[in-house]
Amino acid sequence: MPSFLFVCVTCAQVVGVVMLVLLGYWTGNILGGFAWDGSSQEFNLHPLLMVIGLVYMYGQAIMVFRVFNKESKIVIKTMHLLTQIFGFICACIGLKAVFRNHNVNGIANMYSIHSWAGIVVFTLFTCQLLFGFLFFFFPKASESLRKSYLVVHRFFGIAIFVGAIAVACMGLLEKLGFQYPNDAEEPYSTLPTGAMIGNFLGLMICLFGGLVAFIVTHSDFKRVDEPVDEEVRPLTSSTSEMKAYQASEAAADTEQQ
Ligand code: HEM
């Protein structure tokens, strides 16, 4: 029977894929596709890349410690770092796209609660990535410092992720308001198809976030760390001694079988 962890992770991955499909269809089709020319098509890169970077990739990065809980720590740490670097690059391009779109069209920058909260979340995400690298990858921080910082890192990891979900939903609502204004043929309140897909996208973003948060905070799914990663071997530099040791180990193994 599949474990509860397996069921939860599968649900998160299925919801994640549905979220990406809706996101791609909404931005690529309903909002009119993509370009890099200052137009509204350039704006469309903003929701696409922000959700891929700060929701999907970030969610995957958080889950790796639960999904691959049998792999060696350095492998998982590297996956955790690389997925977040990819998410960071997506978010940088997504932000560049919206600022460029505003500047080209003479639209004011940073006037909405979405943009204020968005910049806070992005800044915290960047700091988290930087400090995480310095504390856990750079071999300078002492063991006790790492332990103390891990508590902060865990808290902010979830807090920033929840923040990113909230900011994405605020952005969605704002865009739906711009796309289907009250004086349009099809205002938002008449729930045109594009708005319905936008609403579903928001639901999928929240559901994905909820599943990821459940998986990473559920105590049964926590990784149990082995005190020693490596196999215990006698300390010897001599090849003949090592060969003799390996032969004795092999003999012991055959006896046990
Ligand atoms: C977590 C992900 C997101 C972050 C961090 C974020 C951040 C930002 C920031 C900083 C701005 C200000 C740009 C400027 O003033 O020139 C902005 C603008 C905007 N974003 Fe997002 N965004 C995110 C996701 C989304 C999503 C999913 C949508 C949905 C369409 C969206 C829609 C908008 C809209 C309509 C604007 C222009 C209006 C405004 O400045 O509020 N955003 N975003």
Boltz pocket constraint, residues with backbone or C-beta under 6 A from the ligand:
constraints:
  - pocket:
      binder: B
      contacts: [[A, 46], [A, 47], [A, 48], [A, 50], [A, 51], [A, 54], [A, 95], [A, 98], [A, 99], [A, 100], [A, 102], [A, 107], [A, 108], [A, 109], [A, 110], [A, 111], [A, 112], [A, 113], [A, 114], [A, 115], [A, 116], [A, 117], [A, 118], [A, 119], [A, 121], [A, 122], [A, 163], [A, 164], [A, 165], [A, 167], [A, 168], [A, 169], [A, 170], [A, 171], [A, 172], [A, 173], [A, 174], [A, 175]]
      max_distance: 6.0
